[in-house]
Structure formats: structure tokens, C-alpha cells
Amino acid sequence: MGSRESEYTLKRWKAHSGSWWHRKHGYQGSLGNFGRVEVETPVRIRGNRYVTEIRGKSVPFVAFCGWQYGGKPSLVFGELTVAGEIVPVQRDRWALSRQGRALRFEVDGRAYRYYAPSRRHRHRALAREGVGVEIVTRRPRRGEGKSATVSVRGPADAMDVALAVLLCGVNTRNLTPGGAVRTFLYRVFPFL
């Protein structure tokens, strides 16, 4: 079990070889007792879908596959894989509130909710329902540095942390109503 409240910093990285559109990128660094981790996207490309994975000796294998958007998999046709098993994910894409638009899933009897705690589309939180675990990730905007902050609150374990950090490598704009509108407009009018 992790400590009650901890904060970690992961450095952003990107490969400098390969085509610009398929260039690999992600985050890496130490998560204290949870060890060193690396998030990479796209690990694989399946047609128009990208796969993001997290790797580390002390965290379980977790991956996310979704329709490519902005160099990452998006929540559209999203598929979460935990230890080789596909985990169904649900969200109400028509909801008007951030809580209503949350991504919900269950892993080994644990109910999770991944949501936008604020209007800023780069701030996200993963809550394990009923036990007081919340992991907040804050990713930088372009030009604001090269790191992501991971704040762990409550008795989180390696599974909780792996899921939250993996989702830093997923385009989750659709979790806010404004982000969903912007994503729709960019898909319909890509020249904007």
C-alpha cells in the first residue's frame, strides 16, 4: 500500500525519429514505493487506433486502445486491458456535467471513476469508489514545462496508480463538455 498522501513528478519524453504523426512519446519517472514507470504511446497502431501502455516492475500491465486523436488514443471506441483481460469502460457522452461524463469501469471488483475535477482539460482524477482513493494528474500545456504531476491520496496500491498514470497517455478531452465540443469541431473542420 502507498502512503496516505504523496506527490510525484513524471518527465515528458518523445522520440526524435520516425514520422511526425507516429512519433512515440509519453512520461517516465519514479513513483516512490511503486517504482519506476514509463508510459508510451503509440506502442502499436491498429488501423486508425493507437495503443498506450504503462510499464514498470512494480505495476501491473495496463493498456488502452482507442481511435487516434492528437497523437494519442481517444475515448472513442476505447478499450482498457488489465493483465491481458479486456475491461469494459462506460461513459455518458451526452451528459452536460463533468461528473456525468466520467469514464467508469470495474477491475477485480473495484469500481473506478475517471473524471475532470476542473474545466482544465489536462487535469484529471481517478477515484476508487468507496475507499477514499483519489489520484489527481496534472499534465503541462505546451510551453509550460516537460513534466506531469501525480498526487496520490488515500490507501492507493499499484493497480490504482498504474490506471491513473496510463490515462495520462490517452486523449481525454471528451470528459468535459467544452472539450467534447472542441474535439467534435476539429474532427468535422480539421483545417481550424
Contacts in CASP RR format, 6 or more apart in sequence:
PFRMAT RR
TARGET T0000
AUTHOR 0000-0000-0000
METHOD contacts of the structure
MODEL  1
MGSRESEYTLKRWKAHSGSWWHRKHGYQGSLGNFGRVEVETPVRIRGNRY
VTEIRGKSVPFVAFCGWQYGGKPSLVFGELTVAGEIVPVQRDRWALSRQG
RALRFEVDGRAYRYYAPSRRHRHRALAREGVGVEIVTRRPRRGEGKSATV
SVRGPADAMDVALAVLLCGVNTRNLTPGGAVRTFLYRVFPFL
1 155 0 8 1.000
1 156 0 8 1.000
1 157 0 8 1.000
2 33 0 8 1.000
2 34 0 8 1.000
2 152 0 8 1.000
2 154 0 8 1.000
2 155 0 8 1.000
2 156 0 8 1.000
2 157 0 8 1.000
3 33 0 8 1.000
3 152 0 8 1.000
4 153 0 8 1.000
4 154 0 8 1.000
4 155 0 8 1.000
5 151 0 8 1.000
5 152 0 8 1.000
5 153 0 8 1.000
5 154 0 8 1.000
6 32 0 8 1.000
6 151 0 8 1.000
6 152 0 8 1.000
7 149 0 8 1.000
7 150 0 8 1.000
7 151 0 8 1.000
7 152 0 8 1.000
8 29 0 8 1.000
8 30 0 8 1.000
8 31 0 8 1.000
8 32 0 8 1.000
8 149 0 8 1.000
8 150 0 8 1.000
8 152 0 8 1.000
9 29 0 8 1.000
9 147 0 8 1.000
9 148 0 8 1.000
9 149 0 8 1.000
9 150 0 8 1.000
10 27 0 8 1.000
10 28 0 8 1.000
10 29 0 8 1.000
10 31 0 8 1.000
10 37 0 8 1.000
10 39 0 8 1.000
10 147 0 8 1.000
10 148 0 8 1.000
10 149 0 8 1.000
10 150 0 8 1.000
10 165 0 8 1.000
10 168 0 8 1.000
11 27 0 8 1.000
11 28 0 8 1.000
11 29 0 8 1.000
11 146 0 8 1.000
11 147 0 8 1.000
12 25 0 8 1.000
12 26 0 8 1.000
12 27 0 8 1.000
12 140 0 8 1.000
12 145 0 8 1.000
12 146 0 8 1.000
12 147 0 8 1.000
12 148 0 8 1.000
13 25 0 8 1.000
13 26 0 8 1.000
13 27 0 8 1.000
13 28 0 8 1.000
14 23 0 8 1.000
14 24 0 8 1.000
14 25 0 8 1.000
14 26 0 8 1.000
15 23 0 8 1.000
15 24 0 8 1.000
15 25 0 8 1.000
16 23 0 8 1.000
17 23 0 8 1.000
21 71 0 8 1.000
22 42 0 8 1.000
22 45 0 8 1.000
24 40 0 8 1.000
24 41 0 8 1.000
24 42 0 8 1.000
24 43 0 8 1.000
25 40 0 8 1.000
25 41 0 8 1.000
25 71 0 8 1.000
26 38 0 8 1.000
26 39 0 8 1.000
26 40 0 8 1.000
26 41 0 8 1.000
26 168 0 8 1.000
26 169 0 8 1.000
27 38 0 8 1.000
27 39 0 8 1.000
27 147 0 8 1.000
27 148 0 8 1.000
27 165 0 8 1.000
27 168 0 8 1.000
27 169 0 8 1.000
28 36 0 8 1.000
28 37 0 8 1.000
28 38 0 8 1.000
28 39 0 8 1.000
29 36 0 8 1.000
29 37 0 8 1.000
29 38 0 8 1.000
30 36 0 8 1.000
30 37 0 8 1.000
31 37 0 8 1.000
31 59 0 8 1.000
31 150 0 8 1.000
31 161 0 8 1.000
31 165 0 8 1.000
33 58 0 8 1.000
34 58 0 8 1.000
34 59 0 8 1.000
34 158 0 8 1.000
34 161 0 8 1.000
35 56 0 8 1.000
35 57 0 8 1.000
35 58 0 8 1.000
35 59 0 8 1.000
36 56 0 8 1.000
36 57 0 8 1.000
37 54 0 8 1.000
37 55 0 8 1.000
37 56 0 8 1.000
37 59 0 8 1.000
37 162 0 8 1.000
37 165 0 8 1.000
38 54 0 8 1.000
38 55 0 8 1.000
38 56 0 8 1.000
39 52 0 8 1.000
39 53 0 8 1.000
39 54 0 8 1.000
39 165 0 8 1.000
39 166 0 8 1.000
39 168 0 8 1.000
39 169 0 8 1.000
40 52 0 8 1.000
40 53 0 8 1.000
40 55 0 8 1.000
41 50 0 8 1.000
41 51 0 8 1.000
41 52 0 8 1.000
41 53 0 8 1.000
41 71 0 8 1.000
41 72 0 8 1.000
41 73 0 8 1.000
41 169 0 8 1.000
41 170 0 8 1.000
42 50 0 8 1.000
42 51 0 8 1.000
42 52 0 8 1.000
42 68 0 8 1.000
42 71 0 8 1.000
42 72 0 8 1.000
42 73 0 8 1.000
43 51 0 8 1.000
43 52 0 8 1.000
43 53 0 8 1.000
43 63 0 8 1.000
44 50 0 8 1.000
44 51 0 8 1.000
45 51 0 8 1.000
45 68 0 8 1.000
46 65 0 8 1.000
48 67 0 8 1.000
48 68 0 8 1.000
49 65 0 8 1.000
49 66 0 8 1.000
49 67 0 8 1.000
49 68 0 8 1.000
49 73 0 8 1.000
49 77 0 8 1.000
50 65 0 8 1.000
50 66 0 8 1.000
50 68 0 8 1.000
50 71 0 8 1.000
50 72 0 8 1.000
50 73 0 8 1.000
51 63 0 8 1.000
51 64 0 8 1.000
51 65 0 8 1.000
51 66 0 8 1.000
51 73 0 8 1.000
52 63 0 8 1.000
52 64 0 8 1.000
52 65 0 8 1.000
52 72 0 8 1.000
52 73 0 8 1.000
52 166 0 8 1.000
52 169 0 8 1.000
52 170 0 8 1.000
53 61 0 8 1.000
53 62 0 8 1.000
53 63 0 8 1.000
53 166 0 8 1.000
54 61 0 8 1.000
54 62 0 8 1.000
54 63 0 8 1.000
54 162 0 8 1.000
54 165 0 8 1.000
54 166 0 8 1.000
55 61 0 8 1.000
58 158 0 8 1.000
59 158 0 8 1.000
59 159 0 8 1.000
59 161 0 8 1.000
59 162 0 8 1.000
59 165 0 8 1.000
60 82 0 8 1.000
60 83 0 8 1.000
60 158 0 8 1.000
60 159 0 8 1.000
60 162 0 8 1.000
61 81 0 8 1.000
61 82 0 8 1.000
61 83 0 8 1.000
61 84 0 8 1.000
62 80 0 8 1.000
62 81 0 8 1.000
62 82 0 8 1.000
62 83 0 8 1.000
62 162 0 8 1.000
62 163 0 8 1.000
62 166 0 8 1.000
63 80 0 8 1.000
63 81 0 8 1.000
63 166 0 8 1.000
64 73 0 8 1.000
64 78 0 8 1.000
64 79 0 8 1.000
64 80 0 8 1.000
64 81 0 8 1.000
64 166 0 8 1.000
64 167 0 8 1.000
64 169 0 8 1.000
64 170 0 8 1.000
65 73 0 8 1.000
65 78 0 8 1.000
65 79 0 8 1.000
65 81 0 8 1.000
66 73 0 8 1.000
66 74 0 8 1.000
66 75 0 8 1.000
66 76 0 8 1.000
66 77 0 8 1.000
66 78 0 8 1.000
66 79 0 8 1.000
66 170 0 8 1.000
67 73 0 8 1.000
67 74 0 8 1.000
67 76 0 8 1.000
67 77 0 8 1.000
67 78 0 8 1.000
68 74 0 8 1.000
69 76 0 8 1.000
69 171 0 8 1.000
69 183 0 8 1.000
69 187 0 8 1.000
70 171 0 8 1.000
71 171 0 8 1.000
72 169 0 8 1.000
72 170 0 8 1.000
72 171 0 8 1.000
73 169 0 8 1.000
73 170 0 8 1.000
73 171 0 8 1.000
74 170 0 8 1.000
74 171 0 8 1.000
74 172 0 8 1.000
74 173 0 8 1.000
74 174 0 8 1.000
74 183 0 8 1.000
75 89 0 8 1.000
75 91 0 8 1.000
75 103 0 8 1.000
75 170 0 8 1.000
75 171 0 8 1.000
75 172 0 8 1.000
75 174 0 8 1.000
75 175 0 8 1.000
76 174 0 8 1.000
78 89 0 8 1.000
79 86 0 8 1.000
79 89 0 8 1.000
80 86 0 8 1.000
80 87 0 8 1.000
80 88 0 8 1.000
80 89 0 8 1.000
80 105 0 8 1.000
81 87 0 8 1.000
82 107 0 8 1.000
82 159 0 8 1.000
82 163 0 8 1.000
87 105 0 8 1.000
87 106 0 8 1.000
87 107 0 8 1.000
88 105 0 8 1.000
88 106 0 8 1.000
89 103 0 8 1.000
89 104 0 8 1.000
89 105 0 8 1.000
90 103 0 8 1.000
90 104 0 8 1.000
90 105 0 8 1.000
91 101 0 8 1.000
91 102 0 8 1.000
91 103 0 8 1.000
91 104 0 8 1.000
91 174 0 8 1.000
91 175 0 8 1.000
92 100 0 8 1.000
92 101 0 8 1.000
93 101 0 8 1.000
93 174 0 8 1.000
93 180 0 8 1.000
95 101 0 8 1.000
96 177 0 8 1.000
97 177 0 8 1.000
98 115 0 8 1.000
98 116 0 8 1.000
98 117 0 8 1.000
98 119 0 8 1.000
98 175 0 8 1.000
98 176 0 8 1.000
98 177 0 8 1.000
99 115 0 8 1.000
100 115 0 8 1.000
101 115 0 8 1.000
101 116 0 8 1.000
101 174 0 8 1.000
101 175 0 8 1.000
101 176 0 8 1.000
101 177 0 8 1.000
101 180 0 8 1.000
102 113 0 8 1.000
102 114 0 8 1.000
102 115 0 8 1.000
102 175 0 8 1.000
103 113 0 8 1.000
103 114 0 8 1.000
103 115 0 8 1.000
103 172 0 8 1.000
103 175 0 8 1.000
104 111 0 8 1.000
104 112 0 8 1.000
104 113 0 8 1.000
104 114 0 8 1.000
105 112 0 8 1.000
105 114 0 8 1.000
106 112 0 8 1.000
107 159 0 8 1.000
107 163 0 8 1.000
108 159 0 8 1.000
110 128 0 8 1.000
110 129 0 8 1.000
110 159 0 8 1.000
111 128 0 8 1.000
111 129 0 8 1.000
111 130 0 8 1.000
112 126 0 8 1.000
112 127 0 8 1.000
112 128 0 8 1.000
112 129 0 8 1.000
112 163 0 8 1.000
113 126 0 8 1.000
113 127 0 8 1.000
113 129 0 8 1.000
114 124 0 8 1.000
114 125 0 8 1.000
114 126 0 8 1.000
114 127 0 8 1.000
114 163 0 8 1.000
114 164 0 8 1.000
114 167 0 8 1.000
114 172 0 8 1.000
114 175 0 8 1.000
115 124 0 8 1.000
115 125 0 8 1.000
115 127 0 8 1.000
115 175 0 8 1.000
116 123 0 8 1.000
116 124 0 8 1.000
116 125 0 8 1.000
116 172 0 8 1.000
116 175 0 8 1.000
116 176 0 8 1.000
117 123 0 8 1.000
117 124 0 8 1.000
117 125 0 8 1.000
117 136 0 8 1.000
119 176 0 8 1.000
119 178 0 8 1.000
121 172 0 8 1.000
121 173 0 8 1.000
121 175 0 8 1.000
121 176 0 8 1.000
121 179 0 8 1.000
122 138 0 8 1.000
122 139 0 8 1.000
122 140 0 8 1.000
122 141 0 8 1.000
123 136 0 8 1.000
123 137 0 8 1.000
123 138 0 8 1.000
123 139 0 8 1.000
124 136 0 8 1.000
124 137 0 8 1.000
124 164 0 8 1.000
124 167 0 8 1.000
124 168 0 8 1.000
124 172 0 8 1.000
124 175 0 8 1.000
125 134 0 8 1.000
125 135 0 8 1.000
125 136 0 8 1.000
125 137 0 8 1.000
126 134 0 8 1.000
126 135 0 8 1.000
126 137 0 8 1.000
126 160 0 8 1.000
126 163 0 8 1.000
126 164 0 8 1.000
126 167 0 8 1.000
127 133 0 8 1.000
127 134 0 8 1.000
128 134 0 8 1.000
128 156 0 8 1.000
128 160 0 8 1.000
131 154 0 8 1.000
131 155 0 8 1.000
132 153 0 8 1.000
132 154 0 8 1.000
132 155 0 8 1.000
133 153 0 8 1.000
133 154 0 8 1.000
133 155 0 8 1.000
133 156 0 8 1.000
133 160 0 8 1.000
134 153 0 8 1.000
134 154 0 8 1.000
135 150 0 8 1.000
135 151 0 8 1.000
135 152 0 8 1.000
135 153 0 8 1.000
135 156 0 8 1.000
135 160 0 8 1.000
135 161 0 8 1.000
135 164 0 8 1.000
136 150 0 8 1.000
136 151 0 8 1.000
136 153 0 8 1.000
137 148 0 8 1.000
137 149 0 8 1.000
137 150 0 8 1.000
137 151 0 8 1.000
137 164 0 8 1.000
137 165 0 8 1.000
137 167 0 8 1.000
137 168 0 8 1.000
138 148 0 8 1.000
138 149 0 8 1.000
138 151 0 8 1.000
139 148 0 8 1.000
139 168 0 8 1.000
140 146 0 8 1.000
140 147 0 8 1.000
140 148 0 8 1.000
148 168 0 8 1.000
150 161 0 8 1.000
150 164 0 8 1.000
150 165 0 8 1.000
152 160 0 8 1.000
152 161 0 8 1.000
173 179 0 8 1.000
173 180 0 8 1.000
173 182 0 8 1.000
173 183 0 8 1.000
174 180 0 8 1.000
174 183 0 8 1.000
185 192 0 8 1.000
186 192 0 8 1.000
END
